[in-house]
Amino acid sequence: MKLRPLGDRVVLKQKEAEEKTASGIILSGQAKEKPQQAEVIAVGPGGMVDGKEVAMAVKVGQIVIYSKYAGTEVKLGKEEYTVVRQSDILAVVEED
């Protein structure tokens, strides 16, 4: 099965939560904070949203940072995804 987003929606696969802090402290399951970085899995076609033309600025495979409480979590098979509006994506992570 595949998810095909509609309109200005983007399907994200969340990065794994860090298990260790920068100083080397190992975090328990409850202490792990939900990461805000994710990989773009699928991108909708864009089009008219609220009367305005929306062009999609993200591509499949990019790593993005998105709003902390944005989107809808979806489980498809054993995989978990988050579906967000493109406007909930704050930045694209680029390598130097």
PDB file of N, CA, C and O in Angstrom:
ATOM      1  N   MET A   1       0.826  -1.180   0.000  1.00  0.00           N
ATOM      2  CA  MET A   1       0.000   0.000   0.000  1.00  0.00           C
ATOM      3  C   MET A   1       0.874   1.249   0.000  1.00  0.00           C
ATOM      4  O   MET A   1       1.976   1.252   0.549  1.00  0.00           O
ATOM      5  N   LYS A   2       0.364   2.312  -0.627  1.00  0.00           N
ATOM      6  CA  LYS A   2       1.068   3.585  -0.672  1.00  0.00           C
ATOM      7  C   LYS A   2       0.102   4.693  -0.287  1.00  0.00           C
ATOM      8  O   LYS A   2      -1.103   4.587  -0.516  1.00  0.00           O
ATOM      9  N   LEU A   3       0.635   5.755   0.298  1.00  0.00           N
ATOM     10  CA  LEU A   3      -0.155   6.947   0.574  1.00  0.00           C
ATOM     11  C   LEU A   3       0.089   7.948  -0.544  1.00  0.00           C
ATOM     12  O   LEU A   3       1.239   8.219  -0.890  1.00  0.00           O
ATOM     13  N   ARG A   4      -0.979   8.501  -1.115  1.00  0.00           N
ATOM     14  CA  ARG A   4      -0.865   9.526  -2.154  1.00  0.00           C
ATOM     15  C   ARG A   4      -1.584  10.764  -1.634  1.00  0.00           C
ATOM     16  O   ARG A   4      -2.814  10.811  -1.640  1.00  0.00           O
ATOM     17  N   PRO A   5      -0.827  11.772  -1.182  1.00  0.00           N
ATOM     18  CA  PRO A   5      -1.453  12.954  -0.607  1.00  0.00           C
ATOM     19  C   PRO A   5      -2.174  13.790  -1.663  1.00  0.00           C
ATOM     20  O   PRO A   5      -1.812  13.776  -2.840  1.00  0.00           O
ATOM     21  N   LEU A   6      -3.186  14.507  -1.225  1.00  0.00           N
ATOM     22  CA  LEU A   6      -3.966  15.372  -2.106  1.00  0.00           C
ATOM     23  C   LEU A   6      -3.661  16.833  -1.797  1.00  0.00           C
ATOM     24  O   LEU A   6      -3.217  17.158  -0.695  1.00  0.00           O
ATOM     25  N   GLY A   7      -3.896  17.710  -2.763  1.00  0.00           N
ATOM     26  CA  GLY A   7      -3.708  19.144  -2.561  1.00  0.00           C
ATOM     27  C   GLY A   7      -2.287  19.473  -2.145  1.00  0.00           C
ATOM     28  O   GLY A   7      -1.321  19.001  -2.744  1.00  0.00           O
ATOM     29  N   ASP A   8      -2.176  20.297  -1.098  1.00  0.00           N
ATOM     30  CA  ASP A   8      -0.853  20.737  -0.633  1.00  0.00           C
ATOM     31  C   ASP A   8      -0.341  19.901   0.526  1.00  0.00           C
ATOM     32  O   ASP A   8       0.442  20.387   1.342  1.00  0.00           O
ATOM     33  N   ARG A   9      -0.772  18.656   0.608  1.00  0.00           N
ATOM     34  CA  ARG A   9      -0.350  17.768   1.696  1.00  0.00           C
ATOM     35  C   ARG A   9       0.964  17.069   1.357  1.00  0.00           C
ATOM     36  O   ARG A   9       1.294  16.841   0.194  1.00  0.00           O
ATOM     37  N   VAL A  10       1.700  16.737   2.420  1.00  0.00           N
ATOM     38  CA  VAL A  10       2.990  16.054   2.287  1.00  0.00           C
ATOM     39  C   VAL A  10       3.017  14.915   3.297  1.00  0.00           C
ATOM     40  O   VAL A  10       2.636  15.108   4.451  1.00  0.00           O
ATOM     41  N   VAL A  11       3.464  13.725   2.878  1.00  0.00           N
ATOM     42  CA  VAL A  11       3.590  12.578   3.778  1.00  0.00           C
ATOM     43  C   VAL A  11       5.040  12.528   4.263  1.00  0.00           C
ATOM     44  O   VAL A  11       5.981  12.527   3.469  1.00  0.00           O
ATOM     45  N   LEU A  12       5.193  12.487   5.605  1.00  0.00           N
ATOM     46  CA  LEU A  12       6.516  12.475   6.220  1.00  0.00           C
ATOM     47  C   LEU A  12       6.722  11.197   7.015  1.00  0.00           C
ATOM     48  O   LEU A  12       5.783  10.663   7.605  1.00  0.00           O
ATOM     49  N   LYS A  13       7.951  10.714   7.028  1.00  0.00           N
ATOM     50  CA  LYS A  13       8.329   9.586   7.887  1.00  0.00           C
ATOM     51  C   LYS A  13       9.307  10.148   8.900  1.00  0.00           C
ATOM     52  O   LYS A  13      10.393  10.614   8.554  1.00  0.00           O
ATOM     53  N   GLN A  14       8.905  10.093  10.144  1.00  0.00           N
ATOM     54  CA  GLN A  14       9.653  10.713  11.221  1.00  0.00           C
ATOM     55  C   GLN A  14      10.998  10.035  11.449  1.00  0.00           C
ATOM     56  O   GLN A  14      11.115   8.813  11.357  1.00  0.00           O
ATOM     57  N   LYS A  15      12.003  10.839  11.746  1.00  0.00           N
ATOM     58  CA  LYS A  15      13.314  10.314  12.111  1.00  0.00           C
ATOM     59  C   LYS A  15      13.205   9.679  13.490  1.00  0.00           C
ATOM     60  O   LYS A  15      12.328  10.044  14.273  1.00  0.00           O
ATOM     61  N   GLU A  16      14.084   8.735  13.794  1.00  0.00           N
ATOM     62  CA  GLU A  16      14.089   8.084  15.103  1.00  0.00           C
ATOM     63  C   GLU A  16      14.475   9.072  16.185  1.00  0.00           C
ATOM     64  O   GLU A  16      15.323   9.937  15.966  1.00  0.00           O
ATOM     65  N   ALA A  17      13.860   8.950  17.355  1.00  0.00           N
ATOM     66  CA  ALA A  17      14.177   9.806  18.488  1.00  0.00           C
ATOM     67  C   ALA A  17      15.577   9.480  18.997  1.00  0.00           C
ATOM     68  O   ALA A  17      15.999   8.324  18.991  1.00  0.00           O
ATOM     69  N   GLU A  18      16.279  10.500  19.430  1.00  0.00           N
ATOM     70  CA  GLU A  18      17.625  10.306  19.971  1.00  0.00           C
ATOM     71  C   GLU A  18      17.542   9.503  21.268  1.00  0.00           C
ATOM     72  O   GLU A  18      16.686   9.761  22.115  1.00  0.00           O
ATOM     73  N   GLU A  19      18.424   8.543  21.411  1.00  0.00           N
ATOM     74  CA  GLU A  19      18.448   7.730  22.628  1.00  0.00           C
ATOM     75  C   GLU A  19      19.507   8.205  23.599  1.00  0.00           C
ATOM     76  O   GLU A  19      19.558   7.755  24.744  1.00  0.00           O
ATOM     77  N   LYS A  20      20.361   9.125  23.139  1.00  0.00           N
ATOM     78  CA  LYS A  20      21.442   9.609  23.975  1.00  0.00           C
ATOM     79  C   LYS A  20      21.583  11.113  23.764  1.00  0.00           C
ATOM     80  O   LYS A  20      21.491  11.589  22.633  1.00  0.00           O
ATOM     81  N   THR A  21      21.804  11.862  24.835  1.00  0.00           N
ATOM     82  CA  THR A  21      22.019  13.297  24.706  1.00  0.00           C
ATOM     83  C   THR A  21      23.440  13.552  24.216  1.00  0.00           C
ATOM     84  O   THR A  21      24.256  12.633  24.146  1.00  0.00           O
ATOM     85  N   ALA A  22      23.730  14.811  23.877  1.00  0.00           N
ATOM     86  CA  ALA A  22      25.068  15.169  23.404  1.00  0.00           C
ATOM     87  C   ALA A  22      26.127  14.900  24.470  1.00  0.00           C
ATOM     88  O   ALA A  22      27.281  14.620  24.145  1.00  0.00           O
ATOM     89  N   SER A  23      25.738  14.983  25.741  1.00  0.00           N
ATOM     90  CA  SER A  23      26.691  14.735  26.828  1.00  0.00           C
ATOM     91  C   SER A  23      26.811  13.254  27.194  1.00  0.00           C
ATOM     92  O   SER A  23      27.586  12.896  28.080  1.00  0.00           O
ATOM     93  N   GLY A  24      26.039  12.386  26.508  1.00  0.00           N
ATOM     94  CA  GLY A  24      26.169  10.947  26.723  1.00  0.00           C
ATOM     95  C   GLY A  24      25.150  10.331  27.657  1.00  0.00           C
ATOM     96  O   GLY A  24      25.251   9.147  27.978  1.00  0.00           O
ATOM     97  N   ILE A  25      24.162  11.109  28.107  1.00  0.00           N
ATOM     98  CA  ILE A  25      23.128  10.566  28.995  1.00  0.00           C
ATOM     99  C   ILE A  25      22.135   9.769  28.163  1.00  0.00           C
ATOM    100  O   ILE A  25      21.617  10.270  27.165  1.00  0.00           O
ATOM    101  N   ILE A  26      21.867   8.531  28.566  1.00  0.00           N
ATOM    102  CA  ILE A  26      20.914   7.673  27.851  1.00  0.00           C
ATOM    103  C   ILE A  26      19.506   8.005  28.333  1.00  0.00           C
ATOM    104  O   ILE A  26      19.245   8.044  29.536  1.00  0.00           O
ATOM    105  N   LEU A  27      18.591   8.247  27.372  1.00  0.00           N
ATOM    106  CA  LEU A  27      17.220   8.635  27.697  1.00  0.00           C
ATOM    107  C   LEU A  27      16.305   7.420  27.749  1.00  0.00           C
ATOM    108  O   LEU A  27      16.433   6.502  26.939  1.00  0.00           O
ATOM    109  N   SER A  28      15.383   7.420  28.703  1.00  0.00           N
ATOM    110  CA  SER A  28      14.380   6.353  28.768  1.00  0.00           C
ATOM    111  C   SER A  28      13.313   6.636  27.718  1.00  0.00           C
ATOM    112  O   SER A  28      13.295   7.714  27.124  1.00  0.00           O
ATOM    113  N   GLY A  29      12.441   5.690  27.491  1.00  0.00           N
ATOM    114  CA  GLY A  29      11.387   5.826  26.487  1.00  0.00           C
ATOM    115  C   GLY A  29      10.512   7.043  26.694  1.00  0.00           C
ATOM    116  O   GLY A  29      10.143   7.698  25.719  1.00  0.00           O
ATOM    117  N   GLN A  30      10.169   7.370  27.928  1.00  0.00           N
ATOM    118  CA  GLN A  30       9.294   8.502  28.207  1.00  0.00           C
ATOM    119  C   GLN A  30      10.018   9.832  28.077  1.00  0.00           C
ATOM    120  O   GLN A  30       9.377  10.848  27.811  1.00  0.00           O
ATOM    121  N   ALA A  31      11.314   9.855  28.254  1.00  0.00           N
ATOM    122  CA  ALA A  31      12.079  11.098  28.202  1.00  0.00           C
ATOM    123  C   ALA A  31      12.400  11.526  26.775  1.00  0.00           C
ATOM    124  O   ALA A  31      12.756  12.680  26.538  1.00  0.00           O
ATOM    125  N   LYS A  32      12.278  10.611  25.831  1.00  0.00           N
ATOM    126  CA  LYS A  32      12.588  10.938  24.445  1.00  0.00           C
ATOM    127  C   LYS A  32      11.536  11.909  23.914  1.00  0.00           C
ATOM    128  O   LYS A  32      10.333  11.689  24.052  1.00  0.00           O
ATOM    129  N   GLU A  33      12.017  12.975  23.311  1.00  0.00           N
ATOM    130  CA  GLU A  33      11.109  13.951  22.732  1.00  0.00           C
ATOM    131  C   GLU A  33      10.882  13.606  21.267  1.00  0.00           C
ATOM    132  O   GLU A  33      11.802  13.176  20.572  1.00  0.00           O
ATOM    133  N   LYS A  34       9.661  13.797  20.804  1.00  0.00           N
ATOM    134  CA  LYS A  34       9.322  13.523  19.424  1.00  0.00           C
ATOM    135  C   LYS A  34      10.151  14.430  18.513  1.00  0.00           C
ATOM    136  O   LYS A  34      10.063  15.653  18.626  1.00  0.00           O
ATOM    137  N   PRO A  35      10.945  13.861  17.623  1.00  0.00           N
ATOM    138  CA  PRO A  35      11.777  14.693  16.757  1.00  0.00           C
ATOM    139  C   PRO A  35      10.914  15.466  15.760  1.00  0.00           C
ATOM    140  O   PRO A  35       9.839  15.011  15.370  1.00  0.00           O
ATOM    141  N   GLN A  36      11.393  16.622  15.362  1.00  0.00           N
ATOM    142  CA  GLN A  36      10.674  17.436  14.396  1.00  0.00           C
ATOM    143  C   GLN A  36      11.292  17.318  13.013  1.00  0.00           C
ATOM    144  O   GLN A  36      10.907  18.051  12.102  1.00  0.00           O
ATOM    145  N   GLN A  37      12.236  16.415  12.843  1.00  0.00           N
ATOM    146  CA  GLN A  37      12.835  16.164  11.541  1.00  0.00           C
ATOM    147  C   GLN A  37      12.197  14.931  10.931  1.00  0.00           C
ATOM    148  O   GLN A  37      11.917  13.952  11.622  1.00  0.00           O
ATOM    149  N   ALA A  38      11.970  14.991   9.628  1.00  0.00           N
ATOM    150  CA  ALA A  38      11.356  13.853   8.945  1.00  0.00           C
ATOM    151  C   ALA A  38      11.808  13.827   7.493  1.00  0.00           C
ATOM    152  O   ALA A  38      12.266  14.829   6.943  1.00  0.00           O
ATOM    153  N   GLU A  39      11.666  12.653   6.889  1.00  0.00           N
ATOM    154  CA  GLU A  39      11.953  12.493   5.466  1.00  0.00           C
ATOM    155  C   GLU A  39      10.646  12.600   4.700  1.00  0.00           C
ATOM    156  O   GLU A  39       9.627  12.050   5.117  1.00  0.00           O
ATOM    157  N   VAL A  40      10.680  13.312   3.575  1.00  0.00           N
ATOM    158  CA  VAL A  40       9.505  13.444   2.719  1.00  0.00           C
ATOM    159  C   VAL A  40       9.336  12.143   1.942  1.00  0.00           C
ATOM    160  O   VAL A  40      10.231  11.737   1.201  1.00  0.00           O
ATOM    161  N   ILE A  41       8.186  11.489   2.112  1.00  0.00           N
ATOM    162  CA  ILE A  41       7.894  10.215   1.457  1.00  0.00           C
ATOM    163  C   ILE A  41       7.047  10.409   0.200  1.00  0.00           C
ATOM    164  O   ILE A  41       7.249   9.718  -0.798  1.00  0.00           O
ATOM    165  N   ALA A  42       6.095  11.354   0.248  1.00  0.00           N
ATOM    166  CA  ALA A  42       5.228  11.625  -0.899  1.00  0.00           C
ATOM    167  C   ALA A  42       4.766  13.076  -0.837  1.00  0.00           C
ATOM    168  O   ALA A  42       4.619  13.645   0.245  1.00  0.00           O
ATOM    169  N   VAL A  43       4.537  13.672  -2.013  1.00  0.00           N
ATOM    170  CA  VAL A  43       4.135  15.076  -2.110  1.00  0.00           C
ATOM    171  C   VAL A  43       2.887  15.165  -2.964  1.00  0.00           C
ATOM    172  O   VAL A  43       2.812  14.554  -4.030  1.00  0.00           O
ATOM    173  N   GLY A  44       1.902  15.929  -2.494  1.00  0.00           N
ATOM    174  CA  GLY A  44       0.679  16.143  -3.257  1.00  0.00           C
ATOM    175  C   GLY A  44       0.933  17.014  -4.486  1.00  0.00           C
ATOM    176  O   GLY A  44       2.030  17.546  -4.653  1.00  0.00           O
ATOM    177  N   PRO A  45      -0.074  17.162  -5.345  1.00  0.00           N
ATOM    178  CA  PRO A  45       0.106  17.911  -6.592  1.00  0.00           C
ATOM    179  C   PRO A  45       0.065  19.427  -6.441  1.00  0.00           C
ATOM    180  O   PRO A  45       0.373  20.147  -7.391  1.00  0.00           O
ATOM    181  N   GLY A  46      -0.310  19.924  -5.261  1.00  0.00           N
ATOM    182  CA  GLY A  46      -0.458  21.375  -5.097  1.00  0.00           C
ATOM    183  C   GLY A  46      -1.813  21.792  -5.646  1.00  0.00           C
ATOM    184  O   GLY A  46      -2.806  21.098  -5.429  1.00  0.00           O
ATOM    185  N   GLY A  47      -1.869  22.919  -6.356  1.00  0.00           N
ATOM    186  CA  GLY A  47      -3.121  23.374  -6.943  1.00  0.00           C
ATOM    187  C   GLY A  47      -3.733  24.504  -6.140  1.00  0.00           C
ATOM    188  O   GLY A  47      -3.019  25.236  -5.455  1.00  0.00           O
ATOM    189  N   MET A  48      -5.046  24.654  -6.216  1.00  0.00           N
ATOM    190  CA  MET A  48      -5.751  25.740  -5.540  1.00  0.00           C
ATOM    191  C   MET A  48      -6.040  25.356  -4.089  1.00  0.00           C
ATOM    192  O   MET A  48      -6.670  24.331  -3.826  1.00  0.00           O
ATOM    193  N   VAL A  49      -5.578  26.180  -3.152  1.00  0.00           N
ATOM    194  CA  VAL A  49      -5.835  25.992  -1.731  1.00  0.00           C
ATOM    195  C   VAL A  49      -6.291  27.332  -1.178  1.00  0.00           C
ATOM    196  O   VAL A  49      -5.553  28.315  -1.235  1.00  0.00           O
ATOM    197  N   ASP A  50      -7.507  27.373  -0.642  1.00  0.00           N
ATOM    198  CA  ASP A  50      -8.093  28.608  -0.114  1.00  0.00           C
ATOM    199  C   ASP A  50      -8.079  29.730  -1.148  1.00  0.00           C
ATOM    200  O   ASP A  50      -7.850  30.889  -0.803  1.00  0.00           O
ATOM    201  N   GLY A  51      -8.319  29.396  -2.397  1.00  0.00           N
ATOM    202  CA  GLY A  51      -8.394  30.381  -3.469  1.00  0.00           C
ATOM    203  C   GLY A  51      -7.057  30.865  -3.994  1.00  0.00           C
ATOM    204  O   GLY A  51      -7.013  31.784  -4.812  1.00  0.00           O
ATOM    205  N   LYS A  52      -5.970  30.270  -3.543  1.00  0.00           N
ATOM    206  CA  LYS A  52      -4.631  30.680  -3.991  1.00  0.00           C
ATOM    207  C   LYS A  52      -3.932  29.496  -4.634  1.00  0.00           C
ATOM    208  O   LYS A  52      -4.084  28.356  -4.194  1.00  0.00           O
ATOM    209  N   GLU A  53      -3.168  29.773  -5.674  1.00  0.00           N
ATOM    210  CA  GLU A  53      -2.389  28.729  -6.343  1.00  0.00           C
ATOM    211  C   GLU A  53      -1.200  28.359  -5.465  1.00  0.00           C
ATOM    212  O   GLU A  53      -0.444  29.233  -5.042  1.00  0.00           O
ATOM    213  N   VAL A  54      -1.029  27.048  -5.186  1.00  0.00           N
ATOM    214  CA  VAL A  54       0.068  26.578  -4.355  1.00  0.00           C
ATOM    215  C   VAL A  54       0.964  25.666  -5.185  1.00  0.00           C
ATOM    216  O   VAL A  54       0.519  24.648  -5.715  1.00  0.00           O
ATOM    217  N   ALA A  55       2.246  26.053  -5.290  1.00  0.00           N
ATOM    218  CA  ALA A  55       3.247  25.216  -5.953  1.00  0.00           C
ATOM    219  C   ALA A  55       4.006  24.477  -4.859  1.00  0.00           C
ATOM    220  O   ALA A  55       4.343  25.064  -3.831  1.00  0.00           O
ATOM    221  N   MET A  56       4.271  23.218  -5.070  1.00  0.00           N
ATOM    222  CA  MET A  56       4.954  22.416  -4.055  1.00  0.00           C
ATOM    223  C   MET A  56       6.457  22.712  -4.089  1.00  0.00           C
ATOM    224  O   MET A  56       7.090  22.657  -5.143  1.00  0.00           O
ATOM    225  N   ALA A  57       7.018  23.031  -2.904  1.00  0.00           N
ATOM    226  CA  ALA A  57       8.421  23.423  -2.797  1.00  0.00           C
ATOM    227  C   ALA A  57       9.303  22.303  -2.264  1.00  0.00           C
ATOM    228  O   ALA A  57      10.526  22.441  -2.246  1.00  0.00           O
ATOM    229  N   VAL A  58       8.707  21.197  -1.829  1.00  0.00           N
ATOM    230  CA  VAL A  58       9.498  20.083  -1.309  1.00  0.00           C
ATOM    231  C   VAL A  58       9.425  18.903  -2.267  1.00  0.00           C
ATOM    232  O   VAL A  58       8.493  18.779  -3.062  1.00  0.00           O
ATOM    233  N   LYS A  59      10.441  18.033  -2.171  1.00  0.00           N
ATOM    234  CA  LYS A  59      10.510  16.863  -3.050  1.00  0.00           C
ATOM    235  C   LYS A  59      10.699  15.609  -2.216  1.00  0.00           C
ATOM    236  O   LYS A  59      11.191  15.668  -1.090  1.00  0.00           O
ATOM    237  N   VAL A  60      10.309  14.491  -2.770  1.00  0.00           N
ATOM    238  CA  VAL A  60      10.498  13.198  -2.112  1.00  0.00           C
ATOM    239  C   VAL A  60      11.989  12.990  -1.833  1.00  0.00           C
ATOM    240  O   VAL A  60      12.838  13.253  -2.685  1.00  0.00           O
ATOM    241  N   GLY A  61      12.288  12.513  -0.621  1.00  0.00           N
ATOM    242  CA  GLY A  61      13.657  12.231  -0.234  1.00  0.00           C
ATOM    243  C   GLY A  61      14.319  13.334   0.575  1.00  0.00           C
ATOM    244  O   GLY A  61      15.340  13.095   1.219  1.00  0.00           O
ATOM    245  N   GLN A  62      13.756  14.541   0.554  1.00  0.00           N
ATOM    246  CA  GLN A  62      14.342  15.628   1.328  1.00  0.00           C
ATOM    247  C   GLN A  62      14.085  15.426   2.820  1.00  0.00           C
ATOM    248  O   GLN A  62      13.097  14.804   3.210  1.00  0.00           O
ATOM    249  N   ILE A  63      14.984  15.957   3.648  1.00  0.00           N
ATOM    250  CA  ILE A  63      14.796  15.967   5.092  1.00  0.00           C
ATOM    251  C   ILE A  63      14.281  17.353   5.450  1.00  0.00           C
ATOM    252  O   ILE A  63      14.868  18.360   5.054  1.00  0.00           O
ATOM    253  N   VAL A  64      13.185  17.405   6.199  1.00  0.00           N
ATOM    254  CA  VAL A  64      12.561  18.681   6.548  1.00  0.00           C
ATOM    255  C   VAL A  64      12.354  18.798   8.051  1.00  0.00           C
ATOM    256  O   VAL A  64      12.377  17.806   8.779  1.00  0.00           O
ATOM    257  N   ILE A  65      12.151  20.022   8.496  1.00  0.00           N
ATOM    258  CA  ILE A  65      11.777  20.307   9.875  1.00  0.00           C
ATOM    259  C   ILE A  65      10.365  20.856   9.821  1.00  0.00           C
ATOM    260  O   ILE A  65      10.074  21.756   9.032  1.00  0.00           O
ATOM    261  N   TYR A  66       9.482  20.317  10.660  1.00  0.00           N
ATOM    262  CA  TYR A  66       8.081  20.727  10.618  1.00  0.00           C
ATOM    263  C   TYR A  66       7.605  21.149  12.001  1.00  0.00           C
ATOM    264  O   TYR A  66       8.248  20.854  13.008  1.00  0.00           O
ATOM    265  N   SER A  67       6.469  21.844  12.037  1.00  0.00           N
ATOM    266  CA  SER A  67       5.898  22.336  13.289  1.00  0.00           C
ATOM    267  C   SER A  67       5.643  21.184  14.247  1.00  0.00           C
ATOM    268  O   SER A  67       5.231  20.101  13.832  1.00  0.00           O
ATOM    269  N   LYS A  68       5.887  21.418  15.516  1.00  0.00           N
ATOM    270  CA  LYS A  68       5.840  20.370  16.538  1.00  0.00           C
ATOM    271  C   LYS A  68       4.499  19.637  16.615  1.00  0.00           C
ATOM    272  O   LYS A  68       4.477  18.411  16.722  1.00  0.00           O
ATOM    273  N   TYR A  69       3.392  20.360  16.564  1.00  0.00           N
ATOM    274  CA  TYR A  69       2.085  19.725  16.729  1.00  0.00           C
ATOM    275  C   TYR A  69       1.298  19.661  15.424  1.00  0.00           C
ATOM    276  O   TYR A  69       0.072  19.546  15.442  1.00  0.00           O
ATOM    277  N   ALA A  70       1.986  19.734  14.309  1.00  0.00           N
ATOM    278  CA  ALA A  70       1.321  19.751  13.009  1.00  0.00           C
ATOM    279  C   ALA A  70       0.974  18.343  12.534  1.00  0.00           C
ATOM    280  O   ALA A  70       1.598  17.361  12.936  1.00  0.00           O
ATOM    281  N   GLY A  71      -0.029  18.271  11.677  1.00  0.00           N
ATOM    282  CA  GLY A  71      -0.318  17.053  10.946  1.00  0.00           C
ATOM    283  C   GLY A  71      -1.163  16.020  11.645  1.00  0.00           C
ATOM    284  O   GLY A  71      -1.599  16.183  12.784  1.00  0.00           O
ATOM    285  N   THR A  72      -1.371  14.954  10.911  1.00  0.00           N
ATOM    286  CA  THR A  72      -2.158  13.818  11.364  1.00  0.00           C
ATOM    287  C   THR A  72      -1.286  12.580  11.267  1.00  0.00           C
ATOM    288  O   THR A  72      -0.698  12.302  10.222  1.00  0.00           O
ATOM    289  N   GLU A  73      -1.207  11.839  12.365  1.00  0.00           N
ATOM    290  CA  GLU A  73      -0.407  10.612  12.357  1.00  0.00           C
ATOM    291  C   GLU A  73      -1.233   9.475  11.785  1.00  0.00           C
ATOM    292  O   GLU A  73      -2.404   9.303  12.126  1.00  0.00           O
ATOM    293  N   VAL A  74      -0.602   8.699  10.903  1.00  0.00           N
ATOM    294  CA  VAL A  74      -1.268   7.605  10.197  1.00  0.00           C
ATOM    295  C   VAL A  74      -0.391   6.365  10.295  1.00  0.00           C
ATOM    296  O   VAL A  74       0.823   6.442  10.109  1.00  0.00           O
ATOM    297  N   LYS A  75      -1.008   5.219  10.589  1.00  0.00           N
ATOM    298  CA  LYS A  75      -0.270   3.959  10.596  1.00  0.00           C
ATOM    299  C   LYS A  75      -0.745   3.134   9.408  1.00  0.00           C
ATOM    300  O   LYS A  75      -1.939   2.876   9.254  1.00  0.00           O
ATOM    301  N   LEU A  76       0.198   2.726   8.575  1.00  0.00           N
ATOM    302  CA  LEU A  76      -0.116   1.946   7.381  1.00  0.00           C
ATOM    303  C   LEU A  76       0.768   0.716   7.420  1.00  0.00           C
ATOM    304  O   LEU A  76       1.973   0.803   7.184  1.00  0.00           O
ATOM    305  N   GLY A  77       0.178  -0.423   7.715  1.00  0.00           N
ATOM    306  CA  GLY A  77       0.964  -1.631   7.931  1.00  0.00           C
ATOM    307  C   GLY A  77       1.742  -1.463   9.221  1.00  0.00           C
ATOM    308  O   GLY A  77       1.167  -1.129  10.256  1.00  0.00           O
ATOM    309  N   LYS A  78       3.051  -1.692   9.166  1.00  0.00           N
ATOM    310  CA  LYS A  78       3.894  -1.531  10.350  1.00  0.00           C
ATOM    311  C   LYS A  78       4.536  -0.151  10.416  1.00  0.00           C
ATOM    312  O   LYS A  78       5.178   0.181  11.412  1.00  0.00           O
ATOM    313  N   GLU A  79       4.373   0.655   9.376  1.00  0.00           N
ATOM    314  CA  GLU A  79       5.017   1.969   9.293  1.00  0.00           C
ATOM    315  C   GLU A  79       4.089   3.068   9.802  1.00  0.00           C
ATOM    316  O   GLU A  79       2.871   3.000   9.632  1.00  0.00           O
ATOM    317  N   GLU A  80       4.683   4.081  10.429  1.00  0.00           N
ATOM    318  CA  GLU A  80       3.929   5.239  10.894  1.00  0.00           C
ATOM    319  C   GLU A  80       4.371   6.461  10.109  1.00  0.00           C
ATOM    320  O   GLU A  80       5.564   6.680   9.896  1.00  0.00           O
ATOM    321  N   TYR A  81       3.397   7.257   9.681  1.00  0.00           N
ATOM    322  CA  TYR A  81       3.655   8.449   8.897  1.00  0.00           C
ATOM    323  C   TYR A  81       2.917   9.626   9.515  1.00  0.00           C
ATOM    324  O   TYR A  81       2.006   9.455  10.325  1.00  0.00           O
ATOM    325  N   THR A  82       3.334  10.834   9.112  1.00  0.00           N
ATOM    326  CA  THR A  82       2.626  12.044   9.496  1.00  0.00           C
ATOM    327  C   THR A  82       2.273  12.769   8.209  1.00  0.00           C
ATOM    328  O   THR A  82       3.130  12.973   7.350  1.00  0.00           O
ATOM    329  N   VAL A  83       1.003  13.160   8.074  1.00  0.00           N
ATOM    330  CA  VAL A  83       0.551  13.903   6.900  1.00  0.00           C
ATOM    331  C   VAL A  83       0.356  15.351   7.336  1.00  0.00           C
ATOM    332  O   VAL A  83      -0.435  15.635   8.235  1.00  0.00           O
ATOM    333  N   VAL A  84       1.090  16.274   6.686  1.00  0.00           N
ATOM    334  CA  VAL A  84       1.032  17.688   7.032  1.00  0.00           C
ATOM    335  C   VAL A  84       0.735  18.524   5.801  1.00  0.00           C
ATOM    336  O   VAL A  84       0.903  18.064   4.672  1.00  0.00           O
ATOM    337  N   ARG A  85       0.293  19.757   6.025  1.00  0.00           N
ATOM    338  CA  ARG A  85       0.188  20.726   4.930  1.00  0.00           C
ATOM    339  C   ARG A  85       1.589  21.240   4.654  1.00  0.00           C
ATOM    340  O   ARG A  85       2.430  21.277   5.552  1.00  0.00           O
ATOM    341  N   GLN A  86       1.840  21.633   3.422  1.00  0.00           N
ATOM    342  CA  GLN A  86       3.154  22.161   3.088  1.00  0.00           C
ATOM    343  C   GLN A  86       3.494  23.376   3.967  1.00  0.00           C
ATOM    344  O   GLN A  86       4.660  23.583   4.301  1.00  0.00           O
ATOM    345  N   SER A  87       2.504  24.165   4.338  1.00  0.00           N
ATOM    346  CA  SER A  87       2.749  25.361   5.156  1.00  0.00           C
ATOM    347  C   SER A  87       3.220  25.014   6.573  1.00  0.00           C
ATOM    348  O   SER A  87       3.753  25.879   7.267  1.00  0.00           O
ATOM    349  N   ASP A  88       3.033  23.762   7.012  1.00  0.00           N
ATOM    350  CA  ASP A  88       3.518  23.325   8.326  1.00  0.00           C
ATOM    351  C   ASP A  88       4.997  22.945   8.298  1.00  0.00           C
ATOM    352  O   ASP A  88       5.602  22.723   9.347  1.00  0.00           O
ATOM    353  N   ILE A  89       5.577  22.872   7.109  1.00  0.00           N
ATOM    354  CA  ILE A  89       7.003  22.577   6.984  1.00  0.00           C
ATOM    355  C   ILE A  89       7.752  23.889   7.110  1.00  0.00           C
ATOM    356  O   ILE A  89       7.502  24.837   6.366  1.00  0.00           O
ATOM    357  N   LEU A  90       8.683  23.932   8.071  1.00  0.00           N
ATOM    358  CA  LEU A  90       9.389  25.161   8.390  1.00  0.00           C
ATOM    359  C   LEU A  90      10.683  25.338   7.600  1.00  0.00           C
ATOM    360  O   LEU A  90      11.062  26.463   7.272  1.00  0.00           O
ATOM    361  N   ALA A  91      11.364  24.227   7.292  1.00  0.00           N
ATOM    362  CA  ALA A  91      12.657  24.329   6.614  1.00  0.00           C
ATOM    363  C   ALA A  91      13.020  23.008   5.972  1.00  0.00           C
ATOM    364  O   ALA A  91      12.521  21.953   6.363  1.00  0.00           O
ATOM    365  N   VAL A  92      13.899  23.078   4.977  1.00  0.00           N
ATOM    366  CA  VAL A  92      14.492  21.901   4.345  1.00  0.00           C
ATOM    367  C   VAL A  92      15.939  21.827   4.833  1.00  0.00           C
ATOM    368  O   VAL A  92      16.662  22.822   4.784  1.00  0.00           O
ATOM    369  N   VAL A  93      16.355  20.667   5.295  1.00  0.00           N
ATOM    370  CA  VAL A  93      17.726  20.480   5.779  1.00  0.00           C
ATOM    371  C   VAL A  93      18.606  20.175   4.567  1.00  0.00           C
ATOM    372  O   VAL A  93      18.353  19.228   3.822  1.00  0.00           O
ATOM    373  N   GLU A  94      19.646  20.995   4.383  1.00  0.00           N
ATOM    374  CA  GLU A  94      20.569  20.802   3.248  1.00  0.00           C
ATOM    375  C   GLU A  94      21.973  20.569   3.765  1.00  0.00           C
ATOM    376  O   GLU A  94      22.395  21.187   4.742  1.00  0.00           O
ATOM    377  N   GLU A  95      22.690  19.682   3.113  1.00  0.00           N
ATOM    378  CA  GLU A  95      24.092  19.406   3.459  1.00  0.00           C
ATOM    379  C   GLU A  95      24.972  20.469   2.816  1.00  0.00           C
ATOM    380  O   GLU A  95      24.689  20.930   1.710  1.00  0.00           O
ATOM    381  N   ASP A  96      26.044  20.860   3.510  1.00  0.00           N
ATOM    382  CA  ASP A  96      26.999  21.844   2.953  1.00  0.00           C
ATOM    383  C   ASP A  96      27.938  21.186   1.988  1.00  0.00           C
ATOM    384  O   ASP A  96      28.807  21.849   1.422  1.00  0.00           O
TER     385      ASP A  96
END
